[in-house]
Amino acid sequence: MSNIEVKQLDRKKGVVPFLKFAWKIYKGDPNWVPPLMMDKKKILNKDKNPFYDSAELEMFMAYKDGEPVGRIAAIKNDAHNEVHNENIGFFGFFESINDQEVASALLDRAKDWLKSKGLDAMRGPASPSSNDEYAMLLEGFDEPPKLMMSYNPKYYLDLMDNYGLKKAKDLYAYSIDNPKLLKSEKLVRVAEIARKRSKVTIRPINLKQFKSELEKVKFVYNKAWAPNWGFIPMTDQEIDNFAKEFKPIVEPSIVLFAEIDGKAIAFALVIPDYNQLIIKMNGRLFPFNFIKLFTKRKTIDWARVITLGIIPEYQKRGIDALLYYEITKRAEKIGIMHGEASWILEDNEMMKRGADVMNGEIYKKYRVYEIGI
């Protein structure tokens, strides 16, 4: 048996080796999108990421015969446990060579740390929460992930199963083709009925009034998604931080509000799939790749529907169909012909029906695992 040692890393000095280890796992994989190091550093920075106002995270690295062979983070998320009345912890940022001993040693270490915090189950991967990269790719390994979606080697599924982790929930990603969607007579009909009956208007976000627009986003976001499994309301500081990061790459014509009598009742955040550009940057945005994000953005032909939410009292009126219809028409004008609606819970029947009406197809699946401590 080889000597496997799992060490806890310093939260500052250990961040770079922790993140750079991924390059060892995915070397030569054409579908891996190397993460932008500056973005991942911000996510792990407990002084700059407001997520850590109510959470703790520790990083661990596994070594085999002195060589780094795996990594994992253990996360205590107080906001999640308070909202869902649970007492669980999370693991995330998992990467490992194809060696069950290594994977088990990493998962053991994360589990032990969570147990020391008084938690009684471990769920994941969450990197670091359901508002970030979440779940493990289960099906759909034949193409790169869309923006902010996870990707992993297929053998990770065996590592999870062999350790004894069980399915907690599966998540779906739907592929949407613009011409196919617009051929859906049912969608067009439902959209027009919703527009007339609810007297709803659809408009793009106004970046010149960004602060007041953000207040509308906060109102809709935390109200619309509250009933969902795994959902954690974002604090004002978290939403402000998220908006600050995304504002430079937003395409305002496809970030939409639905309003009735001037009141925001729904919001759709749709972002061009910048992963089509980031995949060629090898984790570095500066000095020259930053320019490419803007000079090459018109070559992007996919977008990801990151969130589309309607506050409860206006649901089941067809407003979701109207938003999807408007997103598609507006996306087409800027050369985006395909979309991914993700992620959607396997048992979220309302969202699944909406995807079916759009002639969407499940083309990727993801799994969240869980185990008792």
C-alpha positions as CSV (number, residue, x, y, z in Angstrom):
1,M,0.0,0.0,0.0
2,S,1.3,3.4,-1.0
3,N,1.7,6.1,1.7
4,I,-1.2,8.6,1.4
5,E,-1.1,11.7,3.5
6,V,-3.9,14.3,3.6
7,K,-2.8,17.8,4.8
8,Q,-4.8,20.8,5.6
9,L,-3.6,23.8,3.6
10,D,-3.1,27.3,4.7
11,R,-6.1,29.5,3.7
12,K,-3.8,32.0,2.0
13,K,-0.6,30.3,1.0
14,G,-2.4,27.1,0.0
15,V,-4.9,28.6,-2.5
16,V,-2.7,28.6,-5.6
17,P,-1.4,25.0,-5.3
18,F,-4.9,23.9,-4.4
19,L,-6.4,25.5,-7.5
20,K,-3.5,24.6,-9.9
21,F,-3.8,20.9,-9.1
22,A,-6.8,20.7,-11.5
23,W,-4.4,21.1,-14.4
24,K,-2.8,17.8,-13.5
25,I,-6.2,16.0,-13.7
26,Y,-7.4,17.5,-16.9
27,K,-4.3,17.6,-18.9
28,G,-5.2,16.7,-22.5
29,D,-8.9,16.8,-21.9
30,P,-10.4,18.9,-24.8
31,N,-13.7,19.5,-23.0
32,W,-12.2,20.9,-19.8
33,V,-12.5,24.7,-19.4
34,P,-9.5,25.9,-17.3
35,P,-11.0,28.1,-14.6
36,L,-9.9,31.7,-14.5
37,M,-7.5,31.7,-11.5
38,M,-8.4,35.3,-10.4
39,D,-12.1,34.3,-10.2
40,K,-11.4,31.1,-8.2
41,K,-9.1,33.0,-5.8
42,K,-11.9,35.4,-5.1
43,I,-14.3,32.6,-4.3
44,L,-11.9,31.1,-1.8
45,N,-10.9,34.4,-0.3
46,K,-12.7,34.6,3.1
47,D,-11.9,38.3,3.4
48,K,-13.5,39.3,0.1
49,N,-16.3,36.7,-0.5
50,P,-19.4,37.5,1.7
51,F,-20.3,33.9,1.5
52,Y,-18.0,33.4,4.5
53,D,-20.0,35.8,6.7
54,S,-22.0,32.7,7.6
55,A,-19.8,29.8,6.4
56,E,-16.4,28.2,7.1
57,L,-14.2,26.3,4.5
58,E,-11.0,24.4,4.9
59,M,-8.9,23.1,2.1
60,F,-7.1,19.7,2.1
61,M,-4.5,18.2,-0.3
62,A,-3.7,14.5,-0.6
63,Y,-0.1,13.3,-1.3
64,K,1.0,9.9,-2.4
65,D,4.7,9.2,-2.0
66,G,5.2,12.9,-1.7
67,E,3.3,13.9,-4.8
68,P,0.0,15.8,-4.8
69,V,-2.8,13.4,-6.0
70,G,-6.0,15.0,-4.9
71,R,-7.8,17.9,-3.2
72,I,-11.0,18.6,-1.4
73,A,-12.7,21.4,0.6
74,A,-15.0,20.9,3.6
75,I,-17.7,23.5,4.1
76,K,-19.9,24.4,7.0
77,N,-22.7,26.5,5.6
78,D,-24.8,27.9,8.5
79,A,-27.2,29.8,6.2
80,H,-28.1,26.5,4.5
81,N,-28.8,24.7,7.8
82,E,-30.8,27.6,9.1
83,V,-33.0,27.9,6.0
84,H,-33.6,24.1,5.5
85,N,-33.6,23.1,9.2
86,E,-30.8,20.6,8.6
87,N,-27.5,19.8,10.2
88,I,-25.3,18.9,7.3
89,G,-22.0,19.9,5.9
90,F,-20.6,20.0,2.4
91,F,-17.6,18.9,0.4
92,G,-16.5,20.7,-2.8
93,F,-13.6,21.5,-5.2
94,F,-13.1,17.7,-5.3
95,E,-10.3,16.5,-7.7
96,S,-8.5,13.2,-7.6
97,I,-6.4,10.8,-9.6
98,N,-8.2,7.6,-10.5
99,D,-7.3,5.9,-7.2
100,Q,-10.0,4.9,-4.7
101,E,-7.6,5.0,-1.8
102,V,-6.8,8.6,-2.6
103,A,-10.5,9.6,-3.0
104,S,-11.5,7.8,0.1
105,A,-8.8,9.5,2.1
106,L,-9.9,12.9,0.9
107,L,-13.6,12.2,1.6
108,D,-12.7,10.8,5.1
109,R,-10.8,13.9,5.9
110,A,-13.6,16.2,4.9
111,K,-16.1,14.1,6.8
112,D,-13.9,14.1,9.9
113,W,-13.7,17.9,9.8
114,L,-17.4,18.3,9.4
115,K,-18.0,15.9,12.2
116,S,-15.7,17.9,14.5
117,K,-18.1,20.8,13.8
118,G,-21.0,18.9,15.1
119,L,-22.6,18.1,11.7
120,D,-24.2,14.7,11.0
121,A,-24.1,14.4,7.2
122,M,-22.0,15.4,4.2
123,R,-23.5,16.5,0.9
124,G,-21.8,17.7,-2.4
125,P,-20.0,18.6,-4.4
126,A,-20.8,22.2,-3.7
127,S,-18.0,24.6,-4.6
128,P,-18.7,26.2,-2.3
129,S,-22.5,26.4,-2.4
130,S,-25.6,25.8,-4.6
131,N,-25.2,29.4,-5.8
132,D,-21.8,28.5,-7.4
133,E,-20.7,25.4,-9.2
134,Y,-22.8,22.6,-7.9
135,A,-23.1,18.8,-8.3
136,M,-21.1,16.3,-10.3
137,L,-21.5,15.7,-14.0
138,L,-23.4,12.4,-14.5
139,E,-24.2,12.4,-18.2
140,G,-23.0,14.5,-21.1
141,F,-19.2,14.2,-21.1
142,D,-18.9,14.8,-24.9
143,E,-18.7,18.6,-24.8
144,P,-17.5,21.5,-22.6
145,P,-19.7,22.8,-19.8
146,K,-21.5,26.1,-20.0
147,L,-20.6,29.0,-17.9
148,M,-20.6,28.2,-14.1
149,M,-21.5,24.6,-14.7
150,S,-19.4,21.8,-13.4
151,Y,-17.3,19.2,-15.3
152,N,-15.4,16.2,-14.1
153,P,-13.8,12.9,-15.4
154,K,-16.3,10.1,-15.7
155,Y,-14.4,7.9,-13.2
156,Y,-15.4,10.3,-10.4
157,L,-18.8,8.6,-10.4
158,D,-17.2,5.3,-9.5
159,L,-15.1,7.0,-6.8
160,M,-18.3,8.4,-5.2
161,D,-20.3,5.1,-5.5
162,N,-17.4,3.0,-4.1
163,Y,-17.1,5.3,-1.1
164,G,-20.7,4.8,-0.3
165,L,-22.1,8.2,-1.2
166,K,-25.7,8.0,-2.3
167,K,-27.8,10.2,-4.6
168,A,-29.4,13.1,-2.9
169,K,-30.8,14.8,-6.0
170,D,-30.2,14.9,-9.7
171,L,-30.1,18.1,-11.7
172,Y,-30.9,18.5,-15.4
173,A,-29.5,20.8,-18.1
174,Y,-31.8,21.4,-21.1
175,S,-30.5,22.2,-24.6
176,I,-32.7,24.7,-26.4
177,D,-32.4,25.4,-30.1
178,N,-33.9,28.8,-31.1
179,P,-35.6,27.8,-34.4
180,K,-37.0,24.6,-32.7
181,L,-38.3,26.7,-29.8
182,L,-40.0,29.2,-32.1
183,K,-41.7,26.4,-33.9
184,S,-43.6,25.4,-30.7
185,E,-47.1,26.7,-31.4
186,K,-48.0,26.0,-27.8
187,L,-45.2,28.2,-26.5
188,V,-46.2,31.1,-28.8
189,R,-49.8,30.7,-27.9
190,V,-49.2,30.5,-24.1
191,A,-46.8,33.5,-24.3
192,E,-49.4,35.7,-26.0
193,I,-52.2,34.7,-23.7
194,A,-50.0,35.5,-20.7
195,R,-49.0,38.8,-22.2
196,K,-52.7,39.9,-22.6
197,R,-54.3,38.3,-19.6
198,S,-51.7,39.4,-17.0
199,K,-51.0,42.7,-18.8
200,V,-47.3,42.0,-18.3
201,T,-44.5,43.9,-19.9
202,I,-41.1,42.5,-20.6
203,R,-38.0,44.8,-20.6
204,P,-34.3,44.5,-20.5
205,I,-32.2,45.5,-17.6
206,N,-31.1,49.2,-17.6
207,L,-27.4,49.2,-16.7
208,K,-27.5,53.0,-16.3
209,Q,-29.8,52.5,-13.3
210,F,-27.9,49.5,-12.1
211,K,-28.3,50.1,-8.3
212,S,-32.1,50.4,-8.5
213,E,-32.4,47.5,-10.9
214,L,-30.4,45.4,-8.5
215,E,-32.9,46.0,-5.7
216,K,-35.6,44.5,-8.0
217,V,-33.4,41.5,-8.6
218,K,-33.0,41.0,-4.9
219,F,-36.7,41.1,-4.3
220,V,-37.6,38.6,-7.1
221,Y,-34.6,36.2,-6.6
222,N,-35.1,35.4,-2.9
223,K,-38.9,35.3,-3.2
224,A,-39.1,33.2,-6.4
225,W,-36.7,30.5,-5.5
226,A,-37.4,30.1,-1.7
227,P,-39.3,26.8,-2.0
228,N,-36.6,25.0,-4.0
229,W,-34.6,22.1,-2.6
230,G,-31.1,23.2,-1.7
231,F,-31.8,26.9,-2.4
232,I,-30.0,29.3,-0.1
233,P,-31.2,33.0,-0.2
234,M,-28.3,35.3,-1.1
235,T,-27.6,38.2,1.3
236,D,-27.5,41.7,0.0
237,Q,-23.8,41.6,0.2
238,E,-23.6,38.3,-1.8
239,I,-25.9,39.7,-4.6
240,D,-23.9,42.9,-4.7
241,N,-20.7,40.9,-5.1
242,F,-22.2,38.6,-7.7
243,A,-23.5,41.7,-9.7
244,K,-20.1,43.4,-9.5
245,E,-18.4,40.3,-11.0
246,F,-21.0,39.9,-13.8
247,K,-21.8,43.4,-14.8
248,P,-18.8,43.7,-17.2
249,I,-19.9,40.6,-19.2
250,V,-23.7,41.1,-19.1
251,E,-25.5,41.4,-22.4
252,P,-28.4,43.6,-21.2
253,S,-30.7,42.8,-24.1
254,I,-31.2,39.2,-22.7
255,V,-31.3,40.0,-19.0
256,L,-35.0,40.6,-18.6
257,F,-37.6,41.8,-16.1
258,A,-41.3,41.0,-16.3
259,E,-43.4,43.8,-14.8
260,I,-47.1,44.3,-14.0
261,D,-48.1,47.9,-13.2
262,G,-44.4,48.8,-12.9
263,K,-43.7,46.1,-10.3
264,A,-41.1,43.5,-11.0
265,I,-42.7,40.1,-10.7
266,A,-40.1,38.0,-12.6
267,F,-36.5,38.1,-13.6
268,A,-34.4,36.1,-16.1
269,L,-30.6,36.2,-15.9
270,V,-29.2,35.0,-19.2
271,I,-25.4,35.2,-19.9
272,P,-23.6,34.5,-23.1
273,D,-21.5,31.3,-22.7
274,Y,-18.1,32.9,-22.2
275,N,-16.7,29.5,-21.7
276,Q,-16.4,29.3,-25.5
277,L,-13.6,31.9,-25.1
278,I,-12.3,31.0,-21.6
279,I,-11.5,27.5,-22.7
280,K,-8.6,28.9,-24.8
281,M,-7.2,31.1,-22.0
282,N,-5.5,28.5,-19.8
283,G,-6.8,30.2,-16.6
284,R,-5.2,33.6,-17.4
285,L,-7.3,36.7,-18.1
286,F,-4.5,39.2,-18.1
287,P,-2.8,40.9,-19.9
288,F,-4.3,40.0,-23.3
289,N,-7.2,37.6,-22.8
290,F,-9.3,40.3,-21.1
291,I,-9.5,42.1,-24.4
292,K,-10.7,38.9,-26.1
293,L,-13.7,38.7,-23.9
294,F,-15.0,41.9,-25.6
295,T,-13.5,41.7,-29.1
296,K,-14.6,38.0,-29.6
297,R,-17.9,38.1,-27.7
298,K,-19.9,38.3,-30.9
299,T,-18.6,34.9,-31.9
300,I,-20.4,33.3,-28.9
301,D,-23.5,31.4,-30.2
302,W,-24.7,29.8,-26.9
303,A,-26.1,31.4,-23.8
304,R,-27.0,30.0,-20.4
305,V,-30.3,30.7,-18.6
306,I,-28.8,30.9,-15.2
307,T,-31.9,31.9,-13.3
308,L,-35.5,32.5,-14.4
309,G,-37.9,33.1,-11.5
310,I,-41.4,34.3,-10.9
311,I,-42.7,35.3,-7.5
312,P,-45.2,32.7,-6.3
313,E,-48.4,34.7,-6.7
314,Y,-47.7,35.1,-10.4
315,Q,-46.7,31.6,-11.2
316,K,-48.7,29.2,-13.4
317,R,-49.9,32.1,-15.6
318,G,-47.6,31.3,-18.6
319,I,-45.2,34.2,-17.8
320,D,-42.3,31.7,-17.9
321,A,-43.3,30.9,-21.5
322,L,-43.4,34.6,-22.3
323,L,-39.9,35.1,-20.9
324,Y,-38.5,32.2,-22.8
325,Y,-40.1,33.5,-26.0
326,E,-38.7,37.0,-25.5
327,I,-35.2,35.6,-24.5
328,T,-35.1,33.6,-27.7
329,K,-36.2,36.4,-30.0
330,R,-33.7,38.9,-28.5
331,A,-30.9,36.4,-28.4
332,E,-31.3,35.7,-32.1
333,K,-30.8,39.3,-32.9
334,I,-27.3,39.2,-31.4
335,G,-26.3,35.9,-33.0
336,I,-27.0,33.5,-30.1
337,M,-28.9,30.6,-31.6
338,H,-28.7,28.0,-28.7
339,G,-29.4,28.0,-25.0
340,E,-28.9,25.9,-22.0
341,A,-31.5,26.1,-19.2
342,S,-29.7,24.9,-16.1
343,W,-29.8,23.7,-13.6
344,I,-33.3,22.3,-13.1
345,L,-34.2,19.9,-10.3
346,E,-35.3,16.5,-11.4
347,D,-38.6,16.9,-9.5
348,N,-39.3,20.5,-10.4
349,E,-42.3,19.6,-12.5
350,M,-43.2,23.2,-13.4
351,M,-39.8,24.0,-14.8
352,K,-39.6,20.7,-16.6
353,R,-43.0,21.3,-18.2
354,G,-41.7,24.7,-19.3
355,A,-38.6,23.2,-20.9
356,D,-40.8,20.6,-22.7
357,V,-43.0,23.4,-24.1
358,M,-39.8,25.0,-25.5
359,N,-39.0,21.7,-27.3
360,G,-36.0,21.6,-24.9
361,E,-34.0,18.3,-24.5
362,I,-32.2,17.0,-21.5
363,Y,-28.6,16.8,-22.7
364,K,-26.7,16.8,-19.4
365,K,-27.4,15.4,-16.0
366,Y,-25.7,16.2,-12.7
367,R,-25.8,14.5,-9.3
368,V,-25.6,15.8,-5.7
369,Y,-24.4,13.1,-3.3
370,E,-24.9,12.6,0.4
371,I,-23.6,10.3,3.2
372,G,-24.1,10.2,6.9
373,I,-21.2,11.1,9.2
